[in-house]
Amino acid sequence: MRLISLLLIILMTGIVSGCASFSSDIAGRFNQPGEMNTGAEDVNVFFIIRHVRQVIGFDAIPKLDSERQIIRDFDDLFLDALTEVSNIGQYATFTEFSSDVSKPERRAKRDKLIEESDYVVRIEFNRSRSFIRYFAGSVVSTLSLTLVPMSYPKSFSVKADVYNSNGELIKSYSRNASLSRWIQTFLIFIQPFHTEAIKKEKIYLDFLHDIFRQIESEKILVN
């Protein structure tokens, strides 16, 4: 009977508890007026993209996301941000997965596209969280029936390296942000307006827009 009561309490805790996510501003933001490259010659650009995750204190090394683990609607976010660059005539994208180790045909396709491009932009997204922080937060949330508000932070970063057709590094860009998901009983009333999914999308979109706008303003892709 006591076990049933405990299970009911845990179930009710999950039902009535709410969560809300809040993101920081972008660190390293390009805070200058953008300048379009009007009349610049169109170029062929190849984007190589990696999505990396790591649970600090649990994963020995960062791990590449599989196709199903990548942030939802990433292609739409990328297309929206690509409008910041005015002189891309042709472009291709290639997302790297750990399974490429056993797929020589995919690696060969990537290498061929590198050879055929005027510029190569390597973009790596990284998200990480603390295993200890999440474990401790889960214990407190369960024992307090989520009455004690707990924060579950995640760190996000992106690095973009631009190379010319000779394989020479032209410029590197980086941005950072954080996202905190708070769990507490009464947050259920604001949960629909601060979901983690939309906050993550906004971070990725801001990353891409800001870096592409700086690339455009600095005329990095102008021959």
N, C-alpha and C positions, 0 to 999 in steps of 0.2 A: 504493500500500500504506500509506504514511504517512497519507494522507487517510482511508482506511478505519479505521485505528487511532485517529485523532483523533476520528472520528465515534463509534466504539465507546466511547471514554472518556467523551465528552459524554453518550452515551446511558446508560451505567452510572451516571454522576453523577446524572442525573435520577431513576434508579430507586432508588438507595440513599440519596439525600439525604432529609431529613425537615424538616418545618416545624412550628412550634408558635406559637400566638398568645396574647398576654397583654394584658389591658385594664387601664387605670387606674381609679381610683375616679371618681365623678362630681363634677366641680367645680361649686360653686354649689348643692349638694344642700340641700333643705329639711329641716333637722335639728330640727324641732319636732314635738311630738305632734300627730297629725292630729285634726281635729274634724269630725264629720259634721253636715250641715245637716238634722237631723231635723225633719220637718214643713214644710220650705220648699216654696213653690209651684213646680210643674214649669215649665220654660222650654223654648223652642225654640232650639236652638243649631246653627249652621252652621259646620263646620270646613273651612277652605281649606288644603290641604296642598301643600307644595312640597318636592321632593327635589333638592338641588343638589350638584354635584361640581366639583372643580377640581384640576388638576395644576399646582402652583406651579412657575413657570419654563417651562411648556409652554402652558397655557391663558391667554389674555389676560384672560378674564372667567370667572366661575363659569357652569357650564352646567346647565340643567335636565335631570334624568334622563328618559328615555323610559319607557314602561310596563314594558318588559322589563328595564330597568336598576334599577328600584326594589328595595329589599331584599325578599327572599323572605318570604312570609307576613305582609306588613305589616298587612293587614286584621285578621288574628288578633291581632297584637300590640296594635293600636289598640283592638279590642273588649275585650281583657283589661284594659287600662289604664283604659278608660272606666268601669269599675265603681267607680273612686275617687270619681266625682261622683254624688251621690245624687238630684239633682232635675232631671235631663234627661228631659223628657217625650218630645219629638221631636227628632231630629237628622238632619242630612244631611252628607255629606262630598263634597269636590270636590278632585281632585288636578290641579294645573296642569301642563301640558306645553308645551314650546316650540311644538308644532304648533297650539296654540290660536290663534296669530297668524292662521292662515288658516281658523279655524273659528268664525265669528260666532255660530252656534247654541249652541255650548258656552259662549261668553262671556255670551250672553244668559241662558242657564240659570243660570249662576253669579250674575249680577246680580239675577235674580229671587229666588233663594234668599236673597241678602243682604237684600233688602227685606222678605221674609216672616219673618225670624228675630228673636228677642229679643236674641240675642248672636251675634257672629261671632268665631271664634277662628282666627287665621291662624298656621299652624305651618310653619316652614321648617327642614328638616334639611340640614346641610351637612357634607360629608366632603371632606378634602383630603389631598394627599401631595406630597412634593417630588420633582420629576423628577430633579434632580441626585443626590439621595440614593439613589433607586432605581436609576439608571443606574450609579453607582459601586458600589453593593452587588452588582449583577448581574455586574459585571466581576470583583470580588474573589471572589465565589462560584464563578464559572466557572474562573478561574485556579487557585484552591485546591482545586478539585473538592469544594467545599462543606465542606472541613475547617475553614476559618475561619468561625466563627459570624457571621452578618450580620443586622442588624435592619432591617426595613422598616416604619417607623412611619406611621400614618395619624391624622389629627385628625378628631374628630367634634364637632359642636355642634348645638344646637337653639335656636330662638327662638320664643316663642309670644306673640302680641299679642291681647289681648281687647278687643273693641269692643262698645258698646251699640247699641241700635236706631237711634240718631241718628248712628252712625258715629264716635262719640267714643272715643278710646283710654282704657280703664280701667286696664289694668295690663300690663306686659311681664315675661316670664320668659325666662331663658336658662340653659343647662347646657352643660358641655364635658367631653370625655373623649378618651382616646387609645388606640390599639390598635397593638401592635407584633407583627409577624410575623417570627419568627426562623427562619433557614434554616441548617441544619448537619447533617452526616451522621448523627450519632447521635440526633438529635431524632426520627428515624423511630419510635423506641420509645415516645414519649409523644404523637406526633402525633394519634392518634385521640381523645385526651382534651382537646385544646386546639385545636380547629379554628377557623379564622377566621370561618366562617359563624355558629357558635353564639355566639361572642364578640360579633359585630356585633348579632345579635338581642338579646342581653342588654343591650347599650348602649342600643339604641332602646327596649326595654321599660322600662328604668330611667328613661330620659329622660321618657317619657310618664307612667308611674306617679307619678314625683316631682312633675312639674308639675301634673298633675290633682289630686294630693293637696293641694298648696298652694292651688290654686284653690278646692277644696272647703273647706279649713280657713279661708281668708280670706273666704269667703262672696262671692266675686266674681260668681257667677251667681245671686244672690238678689235678686229684684225688691223 
